[in-house]
Amino acid sequence: MDKGYVHVYTGNGKGKTTAALGLSLRAVCAGKKVYFGQFIKGMKYSELESQGLLPNFEIHQFGRDCFIFNKPTKEDIRLAKDGLETCKKILTEGKHDLVVLDELNIAIFYGLFTVEEAIDVIKSRAPHVEVIITGRYADEKLIEFADLVTEMKEIKHYYKQGVPARKGIEN
């Protein structure tokens, strides 16, 4: 890849992280190296097992074992800022062809860092690095900055019928 582009997957529908994982799998199968950084998340998701199964695939979480529902704690902010700093290092080194910033939009939405800080980190990437940003509530500045924006729109979801998250499907 000569030039890396910036993708944003946002919206209230299911599938943002799943789409990023699918593109990650495609990249790994094409011989690319992938880094998948998960902001906010610290829970045990099935995709964490992929690191041992897929060559050239790294995944790290920058969150606690619970999701933010109200005001973020100092620990939430520290973990997110540390994660952003880690991702900046990964992006500037240029050793990875694809870098996923999973739930970055949510981290910005909750004020864990600013959209300007996030954009500065993404701008610091090596020119060939492709970046995927996921999460609901994408900031307008990030949408303007990105090269590709996809909105996942919920039309119908079985959660509303009381179906909990299922291992291997939603988590």
Long-range contacts (C-beta under 8 A, 24 or more apart in sequence): 1-32, 1-97, 1-128, 1-130, 2-127, 2-128, 3-127, 3-128, 4-97, 4-125, 4-126, 4-127, 4-128, 4-129, 4-130, 4-131, 5-130, 5-131, 5-147, 5-148, 6-122, 6-130, 6-131, 6-133, 6-145, 6-146, 6-147, 6-148, 7-130, 7-131, 7-132, 7-133, 7-146, 7-147, 7-148, 7-149, 7-150, 8-105, 8-132, 8-133, 8-134, 8-138, 8-142, 8-143, 8-146, 8-148, 8-149, 8-150, 9-132, 9-133, 9-134, 9-135, 9-150, 9-152, 10-105, 10-134, 10-135, 10-136, 10-137, 10-138, 10-143, 10-149, 10-150, 10-151, 10-152, 11-136, 11-150, 11-151, 11-152, 11-153, 11-154, 12-136, 12-152, 12-153, 12-154, 13-151, 13-152, 13-153, 13-154, 13-155, 13-157, 14-152, 14-154, 14-157, 14-170, 15-152, 16-134, 16-135, 16-136, 16-152, 17-47, 17-102, 17-103, 17-134, 19-134, 19-150, 19-152, 20-100, 20-102, 20-132, 20-134, 21-47, 21-50, 23-98, 23-132, 24-57, 24-98, 24-100, 25-54, 27-97, 27-98, 27-130, 28-54, 28-55, 28-56, 28-57, 31-56, 32-56, 32-97, 32-98, 33-57, 33-95, 33-96, 33-97, 33-98, 34-58, 34-96, 34-97, 34-98, 34-99, 34-100, 35-59, 35-60, 35-87, 35-90, 35-96, 35-98, 35-99, 35-100, 36-60, 36-99, 36-100, 36-102, 37-62, 37-83, 37-86, 37-87, 37-90, 37-99, 37-100, 37-101, 37-102, 38-62, 38-63, 38-102, 38-103, 39-63, 39-80, 39-83, 39-84, 39-101, 39-102, 39-103, 39-104, 39-106, 39-107, 39-112, 39-135, 40-67, 40-68, 40-76, 40-80, 40-103, 40-106, 40-107, 40-110, 40-112, 41-67, 41-102, 41-103, 42-66, 42-79, 43-67, 43-171, 44-171, 45-171, 46-167, 46-168, 46-171, 58-96, 60-86, 62-86, 63-103, 68-106, 68-110, 72-110, 72-111, 72-112, 76-110, 76-112, 77-112, 77-113, 80-107, 80-112, 80-113, 81-112, 81-113, 83-107, 84-113, 84-117, 84-118, 84-121, 87-121, 88-121, 88-124, 91-121, 91-122, 91-124, 91-125, 91-126, 91-129, 91-131, 92-124, 92-125, 92-126, 93-126, 94-125, 94-126, 94-128, 94-129, 96-129, 97-128, 97-129, 97-130, 98-129, 98-130, 98-131, 98-132, 99-125, 99-129, 99-130, 99-131, 99-132, 100-131, 100-132, 100-133, 100-134, 101-131, 101-132, 101-133, 101-134, 102-134, 102-135, 103-134, 103-135, 104-133, 104-134, 104-135, 105-133, 105-134, 105-135, 105-136, 105-137, 105-138, 105-139, 105-142, 106-135, 106-136, 106-137, 107-135, 108-137, 108-139, 108-142, 109-135, 109-136, 109-137, 109-139, 115-139, 115-141, 115-142, 116-141, 118-142, 119-145
